[in-house]
Amino acid sequence: MLVVVKTPRTNRTIFGIKGRIPQKVRVYLKNEYGNRVTFLKTNKSNIQDMIDPFKSDWYKKLKSGVTKGDSVKIYRKNHNFAQQQLAEIINFHLKTKFTKQKISDIENNRREISKDVAKVLAKIFGTSVERFI
């Protein structure tokens, strides 16, 4: 399957996603982009016209605006953790006093993420430490 999001009035493709696309993602894209999103069955002719979204200017600009605090918040929400729950999990791993307020400060870029906390976050969320330091 192929998802295509086009800009209004110009009909220019903003980005495309190739491969098997989960139903949740399709619903999100439809809710977010409305009539600008198109779901296509893939074939050789429409695949050749697509670009890699990770190499697009749109993605590079989006990625450059995401802070470490944004990453923590995104991962926390994707795992359905409240700030208090995440603080308690970090406390368990580090045997230290980590509070909901510290999570809030990290997410709002008022506090840096220590290497130890970054390691725990990477372990909790199943991603690389570099995501948080």
Backbone torsions as a table, in degrees:
resi	resn	phi	psi	omega
1	MET	NA	156.1	-178.8
2	LEU	-134.5	134.3	175.0
3	VAL	-110.8	133.7	179.4
4	VAL	-127.3	129.1	174.5
5	VAL	-113.6	126.4	-176.4
6	LYS	-114.1	151.2	176.8
7	THR	-76.5	150.2	179.1
8	PRO	-67.2	149.9	175.2
9	ARG	67.7	-31.8	-176.3
10	THR	-95.5	-21.3	-178.2
11	ASN	63.4	19.4	177.7
12	ARG	-84.0	136.6	-179.6
13	THR	-73.3	127.7	176.3
14	ILE	-81.9	-51.7	177.5
15	PHE	-158.7	161.3	177.5
16	GLY	-134.4	151.9	177.8
17	ILE	-123.7	127.9	-179.0
18	LYS	-106.8	153.4	173.7
19	GLY	106.5	-169.0	179.2
20	ARG	-75.0	122.0	-176.0
21	ILE	-113.5	117.9	-177.7
22	PRO	-60.4	151.6	-178.9
23	GLN	-56.1	-41.6	179.8
24	LYS	-57.7	-40.4	-179.2
25	VAL	-68.9	-41.5	178.9
26	ARG	-62.8	-42.0	178.6
27	VAL	-63.4	-45.0	178.9
28	TYR	-59.3	-48.1	-178.9
29	LEU	-61.3	-40.9	179.6
30	LYS	-65.2	-42.1	178.4
31	ASN	-65.8	-40.8	-176.2
32	GLU	-73.8	-42.5	-171.8
33	TYR	-109.9	-6.7	176.2
34	GLY	56.4	-128.0	-176.8
35	ASN	-73.6	-8.6	-179.7
36	ARG	-79.2	-10.6	-179.4
37	VAL	-99.5	139.9	179.4
38	THR	-130.7	133.7	176.5
39	PHE	-104.6	123.3	-176.8
40	LEU	-122.0	144.8	167.5
41	LYS	-73.5	137.8	-174.7
42	THR	-83.8	147.2	170.2
43	ASN	-150.9	172.0	-173.8
44	LYS	-60.2	-35.9	-175.5
45	SER	-69.7	-41.3	-178.7
46	ASN	-83.6	-20.3	175.6
47	ILE	-69.5	-40.1	-177.2
48	GLN	-64.8	-25.0	-178.7
49	ASP	-81.7	-11.2	-173.7
50	MET	-87.7	152.9	175.4
51	ILE	-108.6	160.7	174.8
52	ASP	-75.7	117.4	-176.6
53	PRO	-61.0	-27.5	-179.2
54	PHE	-73.3	-13.0	177.0
55	LYS	-103.1	1.3	-176.8
56	SER	-81.2	154.1	176.1
57	ASP	-61.4	-36.9	179.6
58	TRP	-57.1	-48.7	-178.1
59	TYR	-67.2	-43.0	-179.6
60	LYS	-61.3	-40.7	178.6
61	LYS	-66.9	-43.6	178.9
62	LEU	-61.4	-46.4	-177.8
63	LYS	-65.0	-37.9	-178.4
64	SER	-66.4	-21.6	-179.6
65	GLY	-90.6	-3.9	-178.8
66	VAL	-90.1	121.3	179.9
67	THR	-89.9	170.9	176.0
68	LYS	-62.1	-38.6	177.1
69	GLY	-63.0	-40.3	176.0
70	ASP	-59.9	-42.3	179.9
71	SER	-60.8	-44.3	179.0
72	VAL	-60.4	-46.1	-178.5
73	LYS	-63.3	-43.5	179.9
74	ILE	-62.1	-49.3	179.7
75	TYR	-63.1	-42.4	-179.6
76	ARG	-59.8	-47.7	-178.7
77	LYS	-68.0	-37.5	178.4
78	ASN	-64.2	-26.3	178.4
79	HIS	-97.5	8.6	177.1
80	ASN	56.5	40.3	175.6
81	PHE	-99.5	138.0	167.2
82	ALA	-79.0	161.6	179.1
83	GLN	-57.9	-40.8	179.9
84	GLN	-62.0	-41.5	179.4
85	GLN	-63.6	-43.8	179.4
86	LEU	-63.7	-40.7	178.0
87	ALA	-60.6	-41.3	-179.9
88	GLU	-66.4	-38.0	178.1
89	ILE	-65.9	-41.9	177.2
90	ILE	-63.4	-42.2	176.6
91	ASN	-56.2	-43.8	-178.7
92	PHE	-61.3	-43.8	-177.4
93	HIS	-74.4	-37.4	-175.1
94	LEU	-98.0	-10.4	-176.5
95	LYS	54.5	49.1	-177.3
96	THR	-140.0	175.0	179.2
97	LYS	-94.9	97.9	178.2
98	PHE	-115.5	124.0	-171.4
99	THR	-106.5	166.4	174.6
100	LYS	-58.6	-37.4	-179.6
101	GLN	-63.5	-37.0	177.9
102	LYS	-65.8	-38.7	176.4
103	ILE	-62.4	-45.3	178.6
104	SER	-60.0	-43.7	179.1
105	ASP	-62.9	-39.9	177.6
106	ILE	-64.1	-48.4	-177.2
107	GLU	-63.7	-27.9	179.3
108	ASN	-99.3	14.6	174.7
109	ASN	60.1	32.6	175.5
110	ARG	-100.0	-7.7	-178.6
111	ARG	-140.7	137.2	176.3
112	GLU	-76.5	158.5	177.6
113	ILE	-97.9	122.0	178.6
114	SER	-71.7	162.8	179.4
115	LYS	-62.1	-39.6	179.9
116	ASP	-63.6	-44.6	179.2
117	VAL	-66.5	-39.2	178.5
118	ALA	-60.7	-41.0	178.6
119	LYS	-63.1	-41.7	179.4
120	VAL	-66.8	-43.9	178.4
121	LEU	-59.8	-42.7	179.3
122	ALA	-62.2	-40.4	178.9
123	LYS	-66.7	-45.0	-179.2
124	ILE	-61.4	-45.3	-173.0
125	PHE	-94.3	-1.9	177.3
126	GLY	64.8	42.9	179.7
127	THR	-135.5	-176.5	-177.9
128	SER	-83.1	152.3	178.2
129	VAL	-61.4	-33.4	-177.9
130	GLU	-58.0	-22.9	179.5
131	ARG	-62.0	-26.0	-172.1
132	PHE	-116.6	-4.2	179.2
133	ILE	-123.1	NA	NA
